[in-house]
Amino acid sequence: MKKGLMTMLFGTALVLGACGGGGDDGGGDTGGDESAGDGGGETTAAAEEIFESNCASCHGADLSGGAGPELTSVGADYSADEIVDIIQNGKGSMPAQDVSDEDAQTLADWLAEKK
């Protein structure tokens, strides 16, 4: 019971954190929604959901690491294609993940923006 409640609270906090802020600078997001097209917000939300379901337990809900390495700036080290390869085939002690090709690409595109 407690584990389920904590998972639900964690998921809610992650979703709410992803939805807030970012619009007060008057400029706009120069972080790269250009490549995302019309569904940029939906793509980000989908990627965050995939991450929460498959990666957060090892890499931390905020990408800060844990059992796995931190991913806060993984895009500085790996391209989206390289990240897809790591997701699908594993690397080091990380096993291959059982996600669809589409989910792997969505997640990799999102992580590649983390620089």
N, C-alpha and C positions, 0 to 999 in steps of 0.2 A: 504494500500500500504506500509506504513512504517513498519507495523508489519511483513508483508511477507518478506520485504527486510532484516529486522533485523534477522528474523529466518534463512534466507538463509546465511547471513553473519556469524551468530553464528554457524550454522552447518558446514560451510566451515572452520571456525577457529578451531572447535573441531576436524574435520577430519585431518586438517593439523598438529595440535598439537599432535595428536595421531601417526602420521606418522614420526615425526622428532625425532632426537636425539637418545641417548641410545647406540650408537655403538663406542664411543670414548675411552672406558676404556680398550680395547684390550682383555678383558676377554670374556665375553659372558653373556647372561642374565641368572642369577641363580634364577630368580623370578618365574620360573615354567612353561616353555613351554613343559616340559617333558610330562605332562598329556594331553596336547593339541594335540600331534601327528603332522601329516603333515599339518593340517589346523590351526595352532596356530594363525598366523597373521589374517587369515580370521575370526576365532572365535572371536578374540579381536575386530576386526572391526565390526562384527555383534553385539556383546554385546554393544559396544559403540553406535551403531545406535539404538538399542532397548532402551538403557538408555536415549538417547537424545529424542526419541519419546515419552517415557512413564514416565520418572522419573526426568529429568533435571529441569523441571519447578518448582518442589518442593525441590529437593535435590541439585540443583545447577549444572551447566555444568561441573564444576571441582570437583564435589562431596563435596563441602564445606558447603552445607546446604542452607537453606532459610526457606521456610514454613515448610519443613521437616528437619530432623536431617542430619548432615554431615555423609558421608559414606566413608571418606578417609581411615578409618581403620576398616571398618565393619567386615572384615574377622577375626579380632582378637576377636570379640565378638560372631560371628555366623558362623556356617558351611554352606556349599552350600545348604544342605537339609533344614536347618532352614531358609535360605534366600528365597528359593523357597516357603516355607510355608507362609512366610510373604508377598511375592509378590502375591500369589494366594488367601490368606485369609485376608490380611490386619493385622495391629497391631496398637493399640492405635487409634489415629485419622487418620491413613492411611487406606484408603479403599482398598479392594481387587482390583487388577489390571486385566484388560481384555486382557491378553496376552496368547498365546498358551503355552502348557506345555513345548514344545521345547525352545521357547523364554525365558520362565521363568528359565529353567535350564541353558541356555547359559548365561543369565544375572547373575544368582546366582553364577555360576562357576567363572565368571570374578570378581564379587564383593568379593567373598570369598578369592581371591588372595590379596585383599587390606588389608594389615596388618600393 
